[in-house]
Amino acid sequence: MEHLIYNIRSTREHLGYSQEYMAMKLGIGQNGYSKIELGYTRITVERLFEIARILNVDVFTLLQPRVVNAVA
C-alpha cells in the first residue's frame, strides 16, 4: 500500500496538481483527499480508477513499486 500512496502523491506533484484539485475532481473535501495520501483512508478499486484517470496514468502504473514521475 505504501508504494501506491507514494506513486499517487509523486505523480500528482509531478503534474503540478494540488490536493485541492484532486479532491475537487473526486468530489470530496481536501481533508478527505489528504487522508488518502496519508494512508488513513483505504482506497477502493473504484476510487483508484478515478485517481488514475485524473492523473492520466494506468492503474497498473500506480500499483508498481515506486514509480518516479510517471506521466502518460
Kinemage of the C-alpha trace (Angstrom):
@kinemage 1
@onewidth
@group {chain A} dominant
@subgroup {mainchain}
@vectorlist {calphas} color= white
{ca met a 1} P 0.000 0.000 0.000
{ca glu a 2} L 2.891 2.356 0.750
{ca his a 3} L 4.139 2.280 -2.839
{ca leu a 4} L 0.631 3.007 -4.146
{ca ile a 5} L 0.330 6.115 -1.974
{ca tyr a 6} L 3.860 7.195 -2.929
{ca asn a 7} L 3.072 6.784 -6.641
{ca ile a 8} L -0.161 8.738 -6.381
{ca arg a 9} L 1.478 11.599 -4.487
{ca ser a 10} L 4.621 11.768 -6.631
{ca thr a 11} L 2.634 11.650 -9.883
{ca arg a 12} L 0.233 14.324 -8.614
{ca glu a 13} L 3.131 16.569 -7.595
{ca his a 14} L 4.947 15.986 -10.897
{ca leu a 15} L 1.853 17.134 -12.763
{ca gly a 16} L 1.588 20.197 -10.529
{ca tyr a 17} L -1.827 19.172 -9.201
{ca ser a 18} L -2.737 20.265 -5.688
{ca gln a 19} L -4.569 18.137 -3.175
{ca glu a 20} L -7.418 20.620 -3.501
{ca tyr a 21} L -7.587 19.974 -7.257
{ca met a 22} L -7.621 16.213 -6.773
{ca ala a 23} L -10.302 16.485 -4.094
{ca met a 24} L -12.467 18.640 -6.341
{ca lys a 25} L -12.142 16.185 -9.254
{ca leu a 26} L -13.036 13.297 -6.924
{ca gly a 27} L -15.955 15.160 -5.361
{ca ile a 28} L -14.540 15.018 -1.834
{ca gly a 29} L -13.044 17.527 0.575
{ca gln a 30} L -9.333 18.350 0.631
{ca asn a 31} L -9.098 16.817 4.102
{ca gly a 32} L -10.583 13.588 2.756
{ca tyr a 33} L -8.088 13.510 -0.087
{ca ser a 34} L -5.221 14.248 2.289
{ca lys a 35} L -6.240 11.214 4.348
{ca ile a 36} L -5.970 9.059 1.215
{ca glu a 37} L -2.379 10.225 0.621
{ca leu a 38} L -1.507 9.782 4.285
{ca gly a 39} L -2.838 6.223 4.208
{ca tyr a 40} L -5.549 6.912 6.800
{ca thr a 41} L -8.319 6.062 4.331
{ca arg a 42} L -8.333 2.865 2.318
{ca ile a 43} L -8.559 3.317 -1.420
{ca thr a 44} L -11.380 1.394 -3.072
{ca val a 45} L -10.881 -0.085 -6.519
{ca glu a 46} L -13.363 2.426 -7.911
{ca arg a 47} L -11.513 5.340 -6.286
{ca leu a 48} L -8.185 4.006 -7.580
{ca phe a 49} L -9.519 4.023 -11.145
{ca glu a 50} L -10.806 7.581 -10.652
{ca ile a 51} L -7.418 8.757 -9.376
{ca ala a 52} L -5.597 7.056 -12.250
{ca arg a 53} L -7.947 8.734 -14.760
{ca ile a 54} L -7.360 12.167 -13.237
{ca leu a 55} L -3.585 11.610 -13.238
{ca asn a 56} L -3.759 10.235 -16.795
{ca val a 57} L -1.897 7.047 -15.909
{ca asp a 58} L -2.759 3.382 -15.992
{ca val a 59} L -3.895 1.832 -12.698
{ca phe a 60} L -1.142 -0.751 -13.010
{ca thr a 61} L 1.433 2.059 -13.132
{ca leu a 62} L 0.238 3.273 -9.755
{ca leu a 63} L 0.446 -0.246 -8.348
{ca gln a 64} L 4.090 -0.727 -9.376
{ca pro a 65} L 6.766 -0.386 -6.716
{ca arg a 66} L 7.984 3.231 -6.530
{ca val a 67} L 7.292 4.715 -9.933
{ca val a 68} L 9.009 8.087 -10.022
{ca asn a 69} L 7.453 10.850 -12.147
{ca ala a 70} L 5.154 8.544 -14.092
{ca val a 71} L 3.338 10.526 -16.731
{ca ala a 72} L 1.452 9.137 -19.692
